Amino acid sequence: MDEQSDRGEEHIGQTLKRLRGDTSIRAVQRLTGVSNAYLSQIEKGTRHPGPRLLRRLAALYGVSVHDLLRKAGYLDREDEEQHVDEEAEVERAYQFVLADPVFRVGTRPRGPLSTESKRFIVELYERYSGKRLLP
């Protein structure tokens, strides 16, 4: 039994299965291009997903890539501290973009956005305006 199981925590496969919810594993296969057999093995805990797959699944399930990478054991404490700083910078820049009266999104995003989505909006703004908001 691994350390996570000893503490009663979900392993990454259980987390991914929970996030998949009622979506069929075949639908996830169609959307990600990853075989349903491999996805099933990951969910059962007999295989371990790589970072590239976790990025695809995070986008599909609408969750933080960082959270999945941490859950899978790819990030350590130093990476987490750097991520928190990065998230704060992206949030600061995103709020600046939203407050700019010249920049109109048309309709404002509904619901929460991932840090990756906010970064994308900020980067588009930077290209459009010529202003540099992110380091």
Disulfide bonds with the S-S distance in Angstrom:
none
